[in-house]
Amino acid sequence: MMNTTRPSEPPAKDWHDTAFDLTRGLAAYTGSPLIAGIANVIGKHPQADIGNAFNHKQVASKIWARQMLFEHLGPAYRHILVVGGWYGILSAMLFDDERFEIGRIVSSDIDPDVAIVAHALNRASSDRFEAITADMYEMDYASLGADLVINTSCEHIADLKAWLALLPGGTRVLLQSNDYFSEPTHISCVPDLDAFRAQAGLASEVFGGGLKTKNYTRFMLIGSV
Ligand SMILES: C[S@@+](CC[C@H](N)C(=O)[O-])C[C@H]1O[C@@H](n2cnc3c(N)ncnc32)[C@H](O)[C@@H]1O
């Protein structure tokens, strides 16, 4: 068999080593606890799909969520509950924004592999952050007592209205979905904002909008059940 490696070529460096070095450098340069958290995840949990969770489209949708939250519900929260919170990116971005005063964030997800990664990402806020493994349809929301519940994974759950019905009346919510029907794990996409409104059936709404990206539009509702 022909050897295609040229003798002068340096050995390929592992992708994770490079990403780890780079994110640690970026964290040192910027002083950002969030970027230090990403480096920590790459170093300790190389199997985590953090590049996908923190890609520019995911980041844009969460910057949008954070900004609209600030503008429409203000900066102060005693206890935020994020369901379907994956690796805890939104939690880290909320902690990272100095305009907010947040007592505590609990990020829950049905996938038992993600809590450990979310803890690694949010290491700098470990006194105010907890990641738990739970099915959002099985949680006792009254006893959790969150003053804001966030679900940016509405496209991933079978029955949005049935889930919202579990929350105590008057609970403030921020919801995101999208029209990215071609992604197989997206089982509840909506074609437009009005369809999302109908799917959610919120008792009151303070914000509703869409954010166009190259392949799909993300929709967001902020209001109360
Ligand atoms: C791909 S991720 C998040 C995508 C989303 N657009 C975002 O970044 O906010 C969707 C998450 O929802 C979680 N999930 C799906 N069904 C759930 C359920 N019934 N309870 C809790 N988490 C759930 C999955 O495990 C996954 O981590």
The ligand as a Tripos MOL2 file, in Angstrom:
@<TRIPOS>MOLECULE
LIG
   27    29     1     0     0
SMALL
NO_CHARGES

@<TRIPOS>ATOM
      1 C1        -30.7340   19.6830   21.3570 C.3       1 LIG1
      2 S1        -31.1330   20.2840   22.8740 S.3       1 LIG1
      3 C2        -31.4710   21.9760   22.8590 C.3       1 LIG1
      4 C3        -31.8630   22.6510   21.5650 C.3       1 LIG1
      5 C4        -32.3780   24.0300   21.7570 C.3       1 LIG1
      6 N1        -32.7020   24.6810   20.5620 N.3       1 LIG1
      7 C5        -31.5070   24.8720   22.6710 C.2       1 LIG1
      8 O1        -30.3000   24.9780   22.5200 O.co2     1 LIG1
      9 O2        -32.0690   25.3970   23.5860 O.co2     1 LIG1
     10 C6        -32.7280   19.6740   23.3070 C.3       1 LIG1
     11 C7        -32.6730   19.1230   24.6890 C.3       1 LIG1
     12 O3        -33.9920   18.8180   25.1410 O.3       1 LIG1
     13 C8        -33.8880   17.6890   25.9730 C.3       1 LIG1
     14 N2        -35.2100   17.0890   26.1620 N.ar      1 LIG1
     15 C9        -35.9970   16.4930   25.2380 C.ar      1 LIG1
     16 N3        -37.1330   16.0370   25.7990 N.ar      1 LIG1
     17 C10       -37.0720   16.3490   27.1290 C.ar      1 LIG1
     18 C11       -37.9230   16.1280   28.2540 C.ar      1 LIG1
     19 N4        -39.0910   15.4950   28.1220 N.pl3     1 LIG1
     20 N5        -37.5250   16.6030   29.4530 N.ar      1 LIG1
     21 C12       -36.3470   17.2400   29.5950 C.ar      1 LIG1
     22 N6        -35.4860   17.4560   28.5830 N.ar      1 LIG1
     23 C13       -35.8410   17.0220   27.3560 C.ar      1 LIG1
     24 C14       -32.8820   16.8110   25.2550 C.3       1 LIG1
     25 O4        -32.3220   15.8230   26.0920 O.3       1 LIG1
     26 C15       -31.8660   17.8390   24.7830 C.3       1 LIG1
     27 O5        -30.7920   18.0120   25.6790 O.3       1 LIG1
@<TRIPOS>BOND
     1     1     2 1
     2     2     3 1
     3     2    10 1
     4     3     4 1
     5     4     5 1
     6     5     6 1
     7     5     7 1
     8     7     8 2
     9     7     9 1
    10    10    11 1
    11    11    12 1
    12    11    26 1
    13    12    13 1
    14    13    14 1
    15    13    24 1
    16    14    15 ar
    17    14    23 ar
    18    15    16 ar
    19    16    17 ar
    20    17    18 ar
    21    17    23 ar
    22    18    19 1
    23    18    20 ar
    24    20    21 ar
    25    21    22 ar
    26    22    23 ar
    27    24    25 1
    28    24    26 1
    29    26    27 1
@<TRIPOS>SUBSTRUCTURE
     1 LIG1         1 GROUP 0 **** ****
